[in-house]
């Protein structure tokens, strides 16, 4: 599929993948696609940053290549490494047949050992290889989990969309990949990297948009239950919690309630299913007893009649 030619077309494409976004996010996505610039998305966990890369890949019919970041991530995990066991087998085979004894044969063997046949491509190198559908979508997820040396390397790779392998030379992408970087802001990412990207803060949606998202992702839920769920979760986000529930938790909770054939929220149902929306015991303990009822009453009071 061709790159959408307008903001409305981007919004329509994402909606077709059940990704509901506001116009500000659709605009920055359109600009990223139009200008070929990486898109840097920051926000709380569970607000849909990763999902937008998935929706783009599906909507554009492109490969999705995901680099999941973590502390200690290095080039061998992110770009490439050599298949050492296969290289050893090739060396043993050459020794057994006597083809590694001469100088010329030895040079040929060395050339063979450091060829594409023994190259293990990791996400960044894979992203430099377009296929018949075009350049892939490269998702660099949770960049804030890596360290500064990897950031510096990534900054260079994203500037020129090329990587250098000493044994093979420089590999440059004939067509730049569509790059989405995400961060949960557990630490600040260096400004120099951000300057190479278009930036957008993905916030929690307002009430009506979150209801719309829930309709798209859990269409079996009734209008009444959907509005109750969203009202309760949004009220819960105003509480003093270690980890506030994201939109992903809203969707998960609604699906759990549907699996239990719940048609109306009650304090007892909430107490039984808190593990779907809260992931820390201290947060769950705060909602024991009358607290769940208080928040439910507050949430119900905020609802207007449908």
VENURFEN-V669402 format. One record per helix or strand. SS is the DSSP state (2 for helix, 1 for strand). FROM is the first residue (numbers start at 0). LEN is the number of residues. If there is no record, write none. Layout:
BEGIN
ss	from	len
SS	FROM	LEN
SS	FROM	LEN
END
This chain:
BEGIN
ss	from	len
2	6	10
2	22	13
1	37	6
2	48	12
1	63	5
2	74	4
1	79	3
2	83	14
2	102	11
2	115	3
1	118	3
2	122	4
1	130	1
1	133	1
1	136	5
2	142	3
2	147	13
1	161	4
1	168	4
1	177	6
2	190	4
1	196	6
2	206	11
2	222	14
2	246	13
2	266	10
2	280	6
2	290	12
END
